[in-house]
Amino acid sequence: MFGLSYVIFKRCLALVSAIMLLIVSIDERDLPDPTGAQIIDRQRYVLEDYYMSNQGVTNDGTYYYFSGKKNLGKANMKTGEIFLVNTSPIPKELQELGCDHIGGLSCYNGIIYAAIEDGPDYQHPFIALYDAETLAFTGRYYELPQELHVEGVPWCAIDVENQVLYTAEWSNATVLNVFALDDLHLLRTVPLSEPIDRMQGGEMFGGKLYLSCDEENDLKRVFSVDPTTGEVKVVFTRNIGKAFEAEDLTVYPDADGKPVFCVLDRGARRKSMNLTKYQLL
Ligand SMILES: [Ca+2]
């Protein structure tokens, strides 16, 4: 009897999910094209997958790793299907300090680095490390200097080549913070050529740091930063509109080694998460 109820429940869920995906695709059918890039694919997440994927994204070439505010998820990059979740990843001792929000993710060498912050006073910015295979907490976390993260730590990005991790202030950021990857002690700050606002996440690719920004206009541009010189450039403009909230991004190489930018957005009316893939023109 329980087995039959479960099958009916799962079928109902699949039906609701299909209806929501249809509504979302109708809602978004007239979105303008991006400038400087083209969309090559879009994966949409609704219902429970929405809660698993509404903050952060990174990839290791085989899997996407997502964060919701209080969750971690793992998805097959070919199908986009989220097949593994950790619904309680924030360690107890960080919860006791008020940490209740996982933001952007980056990964390296089988470890996911997750930005975790408290609020509303943002006194405790942390990077916590998770096993990419199981999504289990590794027991390792590092508190970052609060004076460099007065609005929390919404994201982090790993630079494998230089064995460092980057963060910045969420908005009106004037410097890039550079931490040693092994113990996350602060190495230096790099002045940015211009301030960047409302950074929601980033990832390194080909020696550049790419950033998704939730600008308070329709543009929602992706920026690059040269982490050595601090030079800031606009890479492409997504034109998705104010109704969307831009979140984290991740980048991987296509068959020719060119970057595929996967940017996560909370859709209009908060019904779906979109992982949209762009390639430069
Ligand atoms: Ca990321």
py3Dmol code that shows the C-alpha trace and the ligand (Angstrom):
import py3Dmol

protein = """\
ATOM      1  CA  MET A   1       0.000   0.000   0.000  1.00  0.00           C
ATOM      2  CA  PHE A   2       2.798   2.378   0.977  1.00  0.00           C
ATOM      3  CA  GLY A   3       4.573   1.446  -2.248  1.00  0.00           C
ATOM      4  CA  LEU A   4       1.556   2.403  -4.343  1.00  0.00           C
ATOM      5  CA  SER A   5       1.112   5.725  -2.480  1.00  0.00           C
ATOM      6  CA  TYR A   6       4.748   6.514  -3.073  1.00  0.00           C
ATOM      7  CA  VAL A   7       4.495   5.790  -6.794  1.00  0.00           C
ATOM      8  CA  ILE A   8       1.384   8.005  -7.048  1.00  0.00           C
ATOM      9  CA  PHE A   9       3.153  10.769  -5.068  1.00  0.00           C
ATOM     10  CA  LYS A  10       6.211  10.629  -7.334  1.00  0.00           C
ATOM     11  CA  ARG A  11       4.041  10.725 -10.466  1.00  0.00           C
ATOM     12  CA  CYS A  12       2.102  13.729  -9.125  1.00  0.00           C
ATOM     13  CA  LEU A  13       5.394  15.469  -8.354  1.00  0.00           C
ATOM     14  CA  ALA A  14       6.698  14.770 -11.866  1.00  0.00           C
ATOM     15  CA  LEU A  15       3.466  16.150 -13.335  1.00  0.00           C
ATOM     16  CA  VAL A  16       3.605  19.341 -11.217  1.00  0.00           C
ATOM     17  CA  SER A  17       7.260  19.723 -12.152  1.00  0.00           C
ATOM     18  CA  ALA A  18       6.472  19.366 -15.880  1.00  0.00           C
ATOM     19  CA  ILE A  19       3.657  21.951 -15.606  1.00  0.00           C
ATOM     20  CA  MET A  20       5.928  24.399 -13.763  1.00  0.00           C
ATOM     21  CA  LEU A  21       8.685  23.965 -16.343  1.00  0.00           C
ATOM     22  CA  LEU A  22       6.158  24.673 -19.094  1.00  0.00           C
ATOM     23  CA  ILE A  23       4.891  27.834 -17.327  1.00  0.00           C
ATOM     24  CA  VAL A  24       8.448  29.049 -16.793  1.00  0.00           C
ATOM     25  CA  SER A  25       9.419  28.449 -20.426  1.00  0.00           C
ATOM     26  CA  ILE A  26       6.313  30.399 -21.590  1.00  0.00           C
ATOM     27  CA  ASP A  27       7.117  33.196 -19.107  1.00  0.00           C
ATOM     28  CA  GLU A  28      10.636  33.490 -20.438  1.00  0.00           C
ATOM     29  CA  ARG A  29      10.014  33.025 -24.164  1.00  0.00           C
ATOM     30  CA  ASP A  30      10.520  36.707 -25.039  1.00  0.00           C
ATOM     31  CA  LEU A  31      13.785  37.360 -23.209  1.00  0.00           C
ATOM     32  CA  PRO A  32      16.173  39.524 -25.231  1.00  0.00           C
ATOM     33  CA  ASP A  33      19.401  38.034 -26.543  1.00  0.00           C
ATOM     34  CA  PRO A  34      22.659  38.587 -24.710  1.00  0.00           C
ATOM     35  CA  THR A  35      25.234  41.035 -26.063  1.00  0.00           C
ATOM     36  CA  GLY A  36      28.717  39.706 -26.807  1.00  0.00           C
ATOM     37  CA  ALA A  37      27.736  36.063 -26.231  1.00  0.00           C
ATOM     38  CA  GLN A  38      25.178  33.498 -27.332  1.00  0.00           C
ATOM     39  CA  ILE A  39      23.090  31.116 -25.276  1.00  0.00           C
ATOM     40  CA  ILE A  40      23.895  27.493 -26.086  1.00  0.00           C
ATOM     41  CA  ASP A  41      21.762  25.735 -23.473  1.00  0.00           C
ATOM     42  CA  ARG A  42      19.592  26.303 -20.431  1.00  0.00           C
ATOM     43  CA  GLN A  43      18.747  23.933 -17.599  1.00  0.00           C
ATOM     44  CA  ARG A  44      15.788  24.788 -15.359  1.00  0.00           C
ATOM     45  CA  TYR A  45      15.248  23.618 -11.804  1.00  0.00           C
ATOM     46  CA  VAL A  46      11.896  23.750  -9.986  1.00  0.00           C
ATOM     47  CA  LEU A  47      10.337  22.448  -6.746  1.00  0.00           C
ATOM     48  CA  GLU A  48      12.874  20.746  -4.456  1.00  0.00           C
ATOM     49  CA  ASP A  49      15.678  21.229  -7.012  1.00  0.00           C
ATOM     50  CA  TYR A  50      15.042  24.992  -6.806  1.00  0.00           C
ATOM     51  CA  TYR A  51      15.949  24.899  -3.105  1.00  0.00           C
ATOM     52  CA  MET A  52      19.088  22.877  -3.822  1.00  0.00           C
ATOM     53  CA  SER A  53      20.418  25.260  -6.434  1.00  0.00           C
ATOM     54  CA  ASN A  54      19.483  28.846  -5.629  1.00  0.00           C
ATOM     55  CA  GLN A  55      22.852  30.222  -4.499  1.00  0.00           C
ATOM     56  CA  GLY A  56      26.062  28.652  -5.716  1.00  0.00           C
ATOM     57  CA  VAL A  57      27.459  26.560  -8.547  1.00  0.00           C
ATOM     58  CA  THR A  58      30.813  25.065  -9.447  1.00  0.00           C
ATOM     59  CA  ASN A  59      31.972  22.094 -11.531  1.00  0.00           C
ATOM     60  CA  ASP A  60      34.791  19.564 -11.721  1.00  0.00           C
ATOM     61  CA  GLY A  61      34.300  18.604 -15.369  1.00  0.00           C
ATOM     62  CA  THR A  62      31.975  15.697 -14.511  1.00  0.00           C
ATOM     63  CA  TYR A  63      29.577  17.098 -11.927  1.00  0.00           C
ATOM     64  CA  TYR A  64      27.966  20.387 -11.051  1.00  0.00           C
ATOM     65  CA  TYR A  65      27.855  21.218  -7.362  1.00  0.00           C
ATOM     66  CA  PHE A  66      25.092  23.519  -6.200  1.00  0.00           C
ATOM     67  CA  SER A  67      24.245  25.286  -2.982  1.00  0.00           C
ATOM     68  CA  GLY A  68      20.903  26.445  -1.711  1.00  0.00           C
ATOM     69  CA  LYS A  69      20.942  28.694   1.341  1.00  0.00           C
ATOM     70  CA  LYS A  70      21.221  25.668   3.654  1.00  0.00           C
ATOM     71  CA  ASN A  71      21.894  22.780   1.269  1.00  0.00           C
ATOM     72  CA  LEU A  72      24.417  21.269  -1.086  1.00  0.00           C
ATOM     73  CA  GLY A  73      23.516  19.363  -4.239  1.00  0.00           C
ATOM     74  CA  LYS A  74      25.411  17.379  -6.855  1.00  0.00           C
ATOM     75  CA  ALA A  75      24.291  16.994 -10.460  1.00  0.00           C
ATOM     76  CA  ASN A  76      25.426  15.125 -13.532  1.00  0.00           C
ATOM     77  CA  MET A  77      26.762  17.707 -16.024  1.00  0.00           C
ATOM     78  CA  LYS A  78      25.395  15.753 -19.007  1.00  0.00           C
ATOM     79  CA  THR A  79      21.802  15.511 -17.812  1.00  0.00           C
ATOM     80  CA  GLY A  80      21.722  18.313 -15.212  1.00  0.00           C
ATOM     81  CA  GLU A  81      19.932  15.934 -12.841  1.00  0.00           C
ATOM     82  CA  ILE A  82      20.568  16.575  -9.136  1.00  0.00           C
ATOM     83  CA  PHE A  83      21.121  13.097  -7.698  1.00  0.00           C
ATOM     84  CA  LEU A  84      22.774  13.712  -4.313  1.00  0.00           C
ATOM     85  CA  VAL A  85      21.994  16.274  -1.603  1.00  0.00           C
ATOM     86  CA  ASN A  86      23.254  17.253   1.831  1.00  0.00           C
ATOM     87  CA  THR A  87      20.384  18.983   3.627  1.00  0.00           C
ATOM     88  CA  SER A  88      22.398  19.983   6.719  1.00  0.00           C
ATOM     89  CA  PRO A  89      25.894  20.965   5.650  1.00  0.00           C
ATOM     90  CA  ILE A  90      26.559  23.942   7.962  1.00  0.00           C
ATOM     91  CA  PRO A  91      28.607  22.717  10.963  1.00  0.00           C
ATOM     92  CA  LYS A  92      26.949  23.156  14.384  1.00  0.00           C
ATOM     93  CA  GLU A  93      29.646  25.457  15.736  1.00  0.00           C
ATOM     94  CA  LEU A  94      29.149  27.828  12.800  1.00  0.00           C
ATOM     95  CA  GLN A  95      25.367  27.668  13.228  1.00  0.00           C
ATOM     96  CA  GLU A  96      25.887  28.693  16.861  1.00  0.00           C
ATOM     97  CA  LEU A  97      27.695  31.808  15.601  1.00  0.00           C
ATOM     98  CA  GLY A  98      24.639  32.645  13.496  1.00  0.00           C
ATOM     99  CA  CYS A  99      25.923  31.278  10.170  1.00  0.00           C
ATOM    100  CA  ASP A 100      22.838  30.369   8.184  1.00  0.00           C
ATOM    101  CA  HIS A 101      23.663  31.064   4.552  1.00  0.00           C
ATOM    102  CA  ILE A 102      25.784  29.183   2.026  1.00  0.00           C
ATOM    103  CA  GLY A 103      26.707  31.317  -0.963  1.00  0.00           C
ATOM    104  CA  GLY A 104      28.989  30.729  -3.934  1.00  0.00           C
ATOM    105  CA  LEU A 105      31.087  27.593  -4.424  1.00  0.00           C
ATOM    106  CA  SER A 106      34.376  26.678  -6.030  1.00  0.00           C
ATOM    107  CA  CYS A 107      36.080  23.271  -6.126  1.00  0.00           C
ATOM    108  CA  TYR A 108      39.514  21.773  -6.477  1.00  0.00           C
ATOM    109  CA  ASN A 109      41.056  18.363  -5.986  1.00  0.00           C
ATOM    110  CA  GLY A 110      37.905  16.659  -4.736  1.00  0.00           C
ATOM    111  CA  ILE A 111      37.061  19.396  -2.251  1.00  0.00           C
ATOM    112  CA  ILE A 112      34.236  21.943  -2.473  1.00  0.00           C
ATOM    113  CA  TYR A 113      34.966  25.327  -0.938  1.00  0.00           C
ATOM    114  CA  ALA A 114      31.769  27.011   0.233  1.00  0.00           C
ATOM    115  CA  ALA A 115      31.351  30.624   1.353  1.00  0.00           C
ATOM    116  CA  ILE A 116      29.259  30.696   4.531  1.00  0.00           C
ATOM    117  CA  GLU A 117      28.056  33.834   6.264  1.00  0.00           C
ATOM    118  CA  ASP A 118      25.895  34.998   9.129  1.00  0.00           C
ATOM    119  CA  GLY A 119      23.565  37.943   9.143  1.00  0.00           C
ATOM    120  CA  PRO A 120      22.318  40.552   9.422  1.00  0.00           C
ATOM    121  CA  ASP A 121      25.469  41.998  11.027  1.00  0.00           C
ATOM    122  CA  TYR A 122      27.933  39.822   9.104  1.00  0.00           C
ATOM    123  CA  GLN A 123      30.412  39.256  11.913  1.00  0.00           C
ATOM    124  CA  HIS A 124      31.552  35.754  10.884  1.00  0.00           C
ATOM    125  CA  PRO A 125      32.643  35.128   7.278  1.00  0.00           C
ATOM    126  CA  PHE A 126      33.756  31.504   6.756  1.00  0.00           C
ATOM    127  CA  ILE A 127      34.969  29.171   4.044  1.00  0.00           C
ATOM    128  CA  ALA A 128      33.970  25.565   4.815  1.00  0.00           C
ATOM    129  CA  LEU A 129      35.319  22.517   2.954  1.00  0.00           C
ATOM    130  CA  TYR A 130      33.234  19.548   1.756  1.00  0.00           C
ATOM    131  CA  ASP A 131      34.031  16.184   0.195  1.00  0.00           C
ATOM    132  CA  ALA A 132      32.976  16.454  -3.454  1.00  0.00           C
ATOM    133  CA  GLU A 133      32.236  12.729  -3.655  1.00  0.00           C
ATOM    134  CA  THR A 134      29.801  12.564  -0.731  1.00  0.00           C
ATOM    135  CA  LEU A 135      29.046  16.279  -0.039  1.00  0.00           C
ATOM    136  CA  ALA A 136      29.971  15.539   3.608  1.00  0.00           C
ATOM    137  CA  PHE A 137      31.620  18.251   5.710  1.00  0.00           C
ATOM    138  CA  THR A 138      35.362  17.550   5.980  1.00  0.00           C
ATOM    139  CA  GLY A 139      35.728  19.050   9.460  1.00  0.00           C
ATOM    140  CA  ARG A 140      37.741  21.947   8.027  1.00  0.00           C
ATOM    141  CA  TYR A 141      36.646  25.561   7.964  1.00  0.00           C
ATOM    142  CA  TYR A 142      38.428  28.887   8.087  1.00  0.00           C
ATOM    143  CA  GLU A 143      37.242  32.236   9.388  1.00  0.00           C
ATOM    144  CA  LEU A 144      38.164  35.142   7.113  1.00  0.00           C
ATOM    145  CA  PRO A 145      39.061  38.677   8.265  1.00  0.00           C
ATOM    146  CA  GLN A 146      35.752  40.393   9.051  1.00  0.00           C
ATOM    147  CA  GLU A 147      37.122  43.840   8.156  1.00  0.00           C
ATOM    148  CA  LEU A 148      37.506  42.658   4.540  1.00  0.00           C
ATOM    149  CA  HIS A 149      33.975  41.201   4.449  1.00  0.00           C
ATOM    150  CA  VAL A 150      31.743  43.786   6.120  1.00  0.00           C
ATOM    151  CA  GLU A 151      28.775  42.580   4.022  1.00  0.00           C
ATOM    152  CA  GLY A 152      29.575  38.898   4.488  1.00  0.00           C
ATOM    153  CA  VAL A 153      31.300  36.498   2.124  1.00  0.00           C
ATOM    154  CA  PRO A 154      28.883  35.741  -0.720  1.00  0.00           C
ATOM    155  CA  TRP A 155      31.308  33.744  -2.898  1.00  0.00           C
ATOM    156  CA  CYS A 156      34.822  32.417  -3.312  1.00  0.00           C
ATOM    157  CA  ALA A 157      36.859  31.329  -6.337  1.00  0.00           C
ATOM    158  CA  ILE A 158      39.900  29.049  -6.471  1.00  0.00           C
ATOM    159  CA  ASP A 159      42.908  29.841  -8.655  1.00  0.00           C
ATOM    160  CA  VAL A 160      44.524  26.420  -9.026  1.00  0.00           C
ATOM    161  CA  GLU A 161      47.541  27.664 -10.945  1.00  0.00           C
ATOM    162  CA  ASN A 162      48.528  30.101  -8.209  1.00  0.00           C
ATOM    163  CA  GLN A 163      47.151  27.973  -5.325  1.00  0.00           C
ATOM    164  CA  VAL A 164      45.084  30.834  -3.947  1.00  0.00           C
ATOM    165  CA  LEU A 165      41.443  31.570  -3.200  1.00  0.00           C
ATOM    166  CA  TYR A 166      39.796  34.904  -3.964  1.00  0.00           C
ATOM    167  CA  THR A 167      37.001  36.793  -2.236  1.00  0.00           C
ATOM    168  CA  ALA A 168      35.862  40.425  -2.238  1.00  0.00           C
ATOM    169  CA  GLU A 169      33.294  42.647  -0.619  1.00  0.00           C
ATOM    170  CA  TRP A 170      29.838  41.932  -2.010  1.00  0.00           C
ATOM    171  CA  SER A 171      29.296  45.415  -3.412  1.00  0.00           C
ATOM    172  CA  ASN A 172      31.357  48.508  -4.129  1.00  0.00           C
ATOM    173  CA  ALA A 173      34.388  46.223  -3.941  1.00  0.00           C
ATOM    174  CA  THR A 174      37.627  48.090  -4.486  1.00  0.00           C
ATOM    175  CA  VAL A 175      40.069  45.238  -3.852  1.00  0.00           C
ATOM    176  CA  LEU A 176      40.367  41.505  -4.510  1.00  0.00           C
ATOM    177  CA  ASN A 177      41.319  39.504  -1.395  1.00  0.00           C
ATOM    178  CA  VAL A 178      43.932  36.797  -2.015  1.00  0.00           C
ATOM    179  CA  PHE A 179      44.267  33.862   0.412  1.00  0.00           C
ATOM    180  CA  ALA A 180      46.707  30.932   0.417  1.00  0.00           C
ATOM    181  CA  LEU A 181      44.764  27.826  -0.562  1.00  0.00           C
ATOM    182  CA  ASP A 182      46.344  25.507   2.012  1.00  0.00           C
ATOM    183  CA  ASP A 183      45.318  27.375   5.180  1.00  0.00           C
ATOM    184  CA  LEU A 184      43.441  30.419   3.843  1.00  0.00           C
ATOM    185  CA  HIS A 185      45.678  33.000   5.474  1.00  0.00           C
ATOM    186  CA  LEU A 186      45.537  36.415   3.799  1.00  0.00           C
ATOM    187  CA  LEU A 187      48.420  36.946   1.369  1.00  0.00           C
ATOM    188  CA  ARG A 188      47.511  40.335  -0.087  1.00  0.00           C
ATOM    189  CA  THR A 189      44.797  42.495  -1.539  1.00  0.00           C
ATOM    190  CA  VAL A 190      44.860  43.618  -5.184  1.00  0.00           C
ATOM    191  CA  PRO A 191      43.282  47.023  -5.989  1.00  0.00           C
ATOM    192  CA  LEU A 192      40.612  46.802  -8.715  1.00  0.00           C
ATOM    193  CA  SER A 193      40.801  49.200 -11.667  1.00  0.00           C
ATOM    194  CA  GLU A 194      37.163  50.086 -10.974  1.00  0.00           C
ATOM    195  CA  PRO A 195      34.749  49.141  -8.173  1.00  0.00           C
ATOM    196  CA  ILE A 196      32.431  46.179  -8.828  1.00  0.00           C
ATOM    197  CA  ASP A 197      28.900  46.002  -7.405  1.00  0.00           C
ATOM    198  CA  ARG A 198      26.715  43.160  -6.208  1.00  0.00           C
ATOM    199  CA  MET A 199      29.063  40.274  -6.992  1.00  0.00           C
ATOM    200  CA  GLN A 200      27.227  36.986  -6.539  1.00  0.00           C
ATOM    201  CA  GLY A 201      29.868  34.466  -7.538  1.00  0.00           C
ATOM    202  CA  GLY A 202      32.897  33.704  -9.603  1.00  0.00           C
ATOM    203  CA  GLU A 203      35.252  31.164 -11.063  1.00  0.00           C
ATOM    204  CA  MET A 204      38.721  31.163 -12.627  1.00  0.00           C
ATOM    205  CA  PHE A 205      39.302  30.224 -16.264  1.00  0.00           C
ATOM    206  CA  GLY A 206      42.423  30.761 -18.377  1.00  0.00           C
ATOM    207  CA  GLY A 207      44.081  33.038 -15.833  1.00  0.00           C
ATOM    208  CA  LYS A 208      41.076  35.364 -15.419  1.00  0.00           C
ATOM    209  CA  LEU A 209      38.545  35.580 -12.636  1.00  0.00           C
ATOM    210  CA  TYR A 210      34.995  35.726 -14.040  1.00  0.00           C
ATOM    211  CA  LEU A 211      32.233  37.241 -11.941  1.00  0.00           C
ATOM    212  CA  SER A 212      28.442  37.161 -12.087  1.00  0.00           C
ATOM    213  CA  CYS A 213      26.924  40.421 -10.861  1.00  0.00           C
ATOM    214  CA  ASP A 214      23.327  41.029  -9.870  1.00  0.00           C
ATOM    215  CA  GLU A 215      23.283  44.594 -11.117  1.00  0.00           C
ATOM    216  CA  GLU A 216      20.208  46.662 -10.285  1.00  0.00           C
ATOM    217  CA  ASN A 217      19.333  47.071 -13.944  1.00  0.00           C
ATOM    218  CA  ASP A 218      18.443  44.820 -16.864  1.00  0.00           C
ATOM    219  CA  LEU A 219      22.027  44.125 -17.912  1.00  0.00           C
ATOM    220  CA  LYS A 220      23.295  41.512 -15.401  1.00  0.00           C
ATOM    221  CA  ARG A 221      26.761  41.592 -16.891  1.00  0.00           C
ATOM    222  CA  VAL A 222      29.619  39.136 -16.462  1.00  0.00           C
ATOM    223  CA  PHE A 223      32.927  40.797 -15.613  1.00  0.00           C
ATOM    224  CA  SER A 224      36.511  39.591 -15.674  1.00  0.00           C
ATOM    225  CA  VAL A 225      39.308  40.556 -13.333  1.00  0.00           C
ATOM    226  CA  ASP A 226      42.987  40.042 -13.985  1.00  0.00           C
ATOM    227  CA  PRO A 227      44.010  38.858 -10.513  1.00  0.00           C
ATOM    228  CA  THR A 228      47.573  40.134 -10.948  1.00  0.00           C
ATOM    229  CA  THR A 229      46.855  43.670 -12.147  1.00  0.00           C
ATOM    230  CA  GLY A 230      43.296  44.105 -10.856  1.00  0.00           C
ATOM    231  CA  GLU A 231      42.094  45.218 -14.296  1.00  0.00           C
ATOM    232  CA  VAL A 232      38.309  44.938 -14.578  1.00  0.00           C
ATOM    233  CA  LYS A 233      36.558  44.315 -17.936  1.00  0.00           C
ATOM    234  CA  VAL A 234      33.018  43.603 -19.082  1.00  0.00           C
ATOM    235  CA  VAL A 235      32.997  40.180 -20.780  1.00  0.00           C
ATOM    236  CA  PHE A 236      29.359  40.020 -21.934  1.00  0.00           C
ATOM    237  CA  THR A 237      25.949  41.414 -21.095  1.00  0.00           C
ATOM    238  CA  ARG A 238      23.123  38.995 -20.388  1.00  0.00           C
ATOM    239  CA  ASN A 239      20.111  41.373 -20.736  1.00  0.00           C
ATOM    240  CA  ILE A 240      17.868  39.102 -18.645  1.00  0.00           C
ATOM    241  CA  GLY A 241      16.087  41.929 -16.861  1.00  0.00           C
ATOM    242  CA  LYS A 242      15.517  43.114 -13.327  1.00  0.00           C
ATOM    243  CA  ALA A 243      12.982  40.387 -12.560  1.00  0.00           C
ATOM    244  CA  PHE A 244      15.799  37.872 -12.393  1.00  0.00           C
ATOM    245  CA  GLU A 245      18.348  37.612  -9.599  1.00  0.00           C
ATOM    246  CA  ALA A 246      21.796  36.676 -10.859  1.00  0.00           C
ATOM    247  CA  GLU A 247      23.625  34.211  -8.640  1.00  0.00           C
ATOM    248  CA  ASP A 248      26.941  32.325  -8.896  1.00  0.00           C
ATOM    249  CA  LEU A 249      28.626  31.131 -12.077  1.00  0.00           C
ATOM    250  CA  THR A 250      30.993  28.392 -13.119  1.00  0.00           C
ATOM    251  CA  VAL A 251      33.080  27.900 -16.271  1.00  0.00           C
ATOM    252  CA  TYR A 252      34.308  24.823 -18.133  1.00  0.00           C
ATOM    253  CA  PRO A 253      36.137  24.319 -21.455  1.00  0.00           C
ATOM    254  CA  ASP A 254      34.316  23.058 -24.556  1.00  0.00           C
ATOM    255  CA  ALA A 255      35.912  20.496 -26.906  1.00  0.00           C
ATOM    256  CA  ASP A 256      38.079  23.260 -28.416  1.00  0.00           C
ATOM    257  CA  GLY A 257      39.139  24.625 -25.031  1.00  0.00           C
ATOM    258  CA  LYS A 258      36.904  27.697 -25.297  1.00  0.00           C
ATOM    259  CA  PRO A 259      35.065  28.765 -22.152  1.00  0.00           C
ATOM    260  CA  VAL A 260      31.431  27.831 -21.508  1.00  0.00           C
ATOM    261  CA  PHE A 261      29.999  30.193 -18.904  1.00  0.00           C
ATOM    262  CA  CYS A 262      27.223  28.622 -16.795  1.00  0.00           C
ATOM    263  CA  VAL A 263      25.400  31.353 -14.918  1.00  0.00           C
ATOM    264  CA  LEU A 264      22.821  30.624 -12.260  1.00  0.00           C
ATOM    265  CA  ASP A 265      19.726  32.851 -11.976  1.00  0.00           C
ATOM    266  CA  ARG A 266      16.663  32.899  -9.844  1.00  0.00           C
ATOM    267  CA  GLY A 267      13.863  33.205 -12.376  1.00  0.00           C
ATOM    268  CA  ALA A 268      11.106  35.777 -12.500  1.00  0.00           C
ATOM    269  CA  ARG A 269       8.531  35.236  -9.711  1.00  0.00           C
ATOM    270  CA  ARG A 270      10.944  32.861  -7.987  1.00  0.00           C
ATOM    271  CA  LYS A 271       9.514  29.703  -9.515  1.00  0.00           C
ATOM    272  CA  SER A 272      12.673  28.342 -11.050  1.00  0.00           C
ATOM    273  CA  MET A 273      16.443  28.400 -11.073  1.00  0.00           C
ATOM    274  CA  ASN A 274      18.032  28.675 -14.500  1.00  0.00           C
ATOM    275  CA  LEU A 275      21.522  27.493 -15.288  1.00  0.00           C
ATOM    276  CA  THR A 276      22.167  29.242 -18.599  1.00  0.00           C
ATOM    277  CA  LYS A 277      25.203  28.371 -20.714  1.00  0.00           C
ATOM    278  CA  TYR A 278      26.867  31.087 -22.781  1.00  0.00           C
ATOM    279  CA  GLN A 279      29.727  31.145 -25.261  1.00  0.00           C
ATOM    280  CA  LEU A 280      31.440  34.288 -26.444  1.00  0.00           C
ATOM    281  CA  LEU A 281      30.742  35.468 -29.996  1.00  0.00           C
TER     282      LEU A 281
END
"""
ligand_1 = """\
1
CA
Ca 31.334 29.463 -8.543
"""
view = py3Dmol.view(width=600, height=400)
view.addModel(protein, "pdb")
view.setStyle({"model": 0}, {"cartoon": {"style": "trace"}})
view.addModel(ligand_1, "xyz")
view.setStyle({"model": 1}, {"stick": {}})
view.zoomTo()
view.show()
